[in-house]
Amino acid sequence: MIVALALAGLIAAASPVPTAKPTVLKEIGRGGNAAGVCGSLVVHANSAISAALRDDTLVSRAIARLRGTDLENNLAARATGIRELGLLGSDLYEESAHGDSELKRLRGLSDKSKDEGRKAEVRIFVEALGKAFAVHNRIAVDLNDFLAYLDYRDLRENPLSDAPRNGALDPFAKNPYARPTPTPSPSLFGRSGSPNKMALAAASEFEGRINRARSDESLAADHSESAVSGCSS
């Protein structure tokens, strides 16, 4: 009997303890009072949340494009891929800046409230989602640096090439045949080797970052409703 109880205890101890699933970030419901400061909190919180969700989608698309584009052997695919990556990077940069500005407005409105509990919840929400936006912004900057580095390599290896360049994000677009070729900020992925290997390294790096950012988004989600308590049903 004692042996059986001991065995049962060992089995129970060895069994994995279930962990709670991370809270998924989503817009806050709008079913309650939308007047005054509280209504404004909901508006700015949801605007920031929407920006974060759009950022997640943009990063996922950029990662897929980095992994799926042949930057070495297919000039047409390369031109299309670089153009799309440039647009994704630009959109990501703008969305992260917009989301961060919404958080600042939310924090400013919250500071006017006399509800200290709500102010504490807003602070946690803003700080958590702000960390996610910082990650999104850094991805946009590093993606842009990577594309600029590809342009630099092209110009260095074939300065008179007529290959399409990276549009608005191309630092050499105004004078693609200038001499000497300017050197952009070093890309984090320049040491990975060929353009395709650099793209894969960038995709893996961005994937790791966005997964970490989602933990910040989950923390923000845990406090989103209480940050605007009384503004939704």
N, C-alpha and C positions, 0 to 999 in steps of 0.2 A: 504493500500500500504506500509506504513511504517512498519507495523507489519510483512508483508510478507518479506520485505527486511531484517528485523532484524532476522526473522526465518531462512532465507537463509544463513545469516552470521553465525548464531549459528551452522547450519548444516555443513557449510564449515569449521568452526573452529574445530568441533568435528571429522571431517574426518581425518583418519591417513595420515600423509605425507609419500609418498613413499620414501624409502631409497635405495641408490645405492647398487647393489650387490657387494660383495668383488671381487676384481680382482683375477682370478685364476692363480696360478703360473704355468708357462710353459716355455719350452726352447725358447730362442730367435732365430728368423729366421736367416738363414745364406746366404741370397741372395746377399749381397753386398760385398764390399771390405774386404778381409781377410788377408791383408798384414800388416806387421809391428806391432806396439804396439796395434793398434785398433783390429786387428785380434786376437791377444793374449787375449785381454779383453773378446771377445766373447767366446773363447775356455774355459777360466777359469770360466766365469760367467755361461755358460751352464753346465759345469761339476759340479759346486756347486748346480745349480738348479736340475740337475738330481739326485744328492745325496739326496737333501731334499725330492724330490718326492719318492725316494726309501725308505727313512726313514718313510715317512707317511704310505706307504704300509706295512712296517715291523711292525710299531706300531699297525696298524689296525689288522694285523694278530695275533699279540701277545694278543691284547685285546680279540679277538674272541676265541683264545686258552685258555686264563685264564677263560673265562666265560663258555666254553664248555667242559672243562676237569674235570672229577671226580677224585679228588686227594685223596679221602678217601676210596672209596668202590670198586674200580676196579684197581688192581695192574698193569695190562697190559696198561690200558688207562693212568694211572698215569705215568708210565715209559715213554711211548711215548710222552705224553704231556710235561713232564719236559725236555725231550731231545730236543723237538722242540722249547720250550721256551728258552732253553739255546742257541740254534743256532740262534734264532731270536735276542736275546739280544746281542750276539757276533757280528752278522752282523750289527745291529743297531749302536753299539759302533764304529765299523770300518767305516761305512758310514758317521757318523756324524763327525768323525775325518778327514776323507778324504774331506768332504765338507768344513769344517772349514779351512783346509790347502789350498784349492782352493781359498777361500775368501782372505786369506793372500796374495797369489800370485797376485790375481786381484788388491788388494789394493796397493801392491808394484809397479805393472806396472802403475797403474793410477797415482801414485805420481810423475812419470816421465813426465807426460803430462803437457803441458802449458795451456790446456783448463780447466779453473777454474770451469766452469759450469758443465763439465763432471765429474770432480773430486768430486764435491759436490754430484752429483747424485750417483756416485760409493760409496761414503761414506754412504749415506742413504741405498743403496741396501745392502752393506756389513754388516752394523750394524743390519739391520732388519733380514736378513737371518742368521746372526750369532746368534741372540737371539733364532731363531728356532732350530739351531743346538745345542745350549746349552740345550734346553728342551729335544731334542732327546737323547743327551748324558746322561742327568740325568735320563731319563726313563730307558736307558740301564743299568746304574749303580744300580738303585733301583730294577729292575727286577732281576739282578744278585744277589743282596743282599737277595731278597725274596727266590730265589731258594737255596741259601746257607743256609738260615734259615730253609727251609724245610729239607735239608740234616741234619742239626744239630738236628732238632727234631727227625728225623728217628734214628740217631745214639744214641741219648739220650734215646729214648724209646725202641729201639731194636738194640743194638750195634753190634750184630752178624748177622744182617740181610744180606741176599744175594741179596736184591732188587737192580736193576740197579740204578746207581747214575747219577749225572748230568754232565757226560763227562768232557770236558776240563775246564768248569767253576767250577767244584766241588773242593773246597779247601781241601777236605779230600781224593781225589781219590788216592793219592800215598800210603796212609796207612789207609784204611777205618776202621780198627779195633784198631786204636791207643787208648790208655788210658792215661790221661783222655781226654774226647771228647773236642776239642777246641770250644770256643764260638765265633761265627761270629759277625760281626757288627750287632746291632739290626735292624731288618726289620721294616720299617714304618708301616707294616701291621700286625705285630705280635700280636697286641692287639685285632685284629678283631675276634679272636677265632680259629675255626677249619681251616684246610688248604683250604677247599672250600670257606669259608667266607673270608679268607685272599686273595684268588685269585680274588674274586668278588670285594673286596675293592681296590685291585691293579688295576683291569680293569677300575673301575669307576674313580680312581685317574688319570690314564694314559689318559683316554678319555678326561677328563677336561683339562689336560695339552696340549694334541695335538690340541684341539680346540683353545686354546689360542695361540699356536704356529702358527696356520694357519692364524691368524690375522697378525702376523709378516711376514709370507710368502706373504700375500696379499699386504702388504706395499712394500716388496721387488719387487713384480710383477709390482706395479705401477711405479717403477723407473728403471726396468730392461732395457727397450729399450733405455731410455735416458742415462743410464749409459754407453752404448756402441754405442751411436749415431754416425752414419756414417759407422758402421760396418755391418749393415744389411739393407735390402731393406725395 
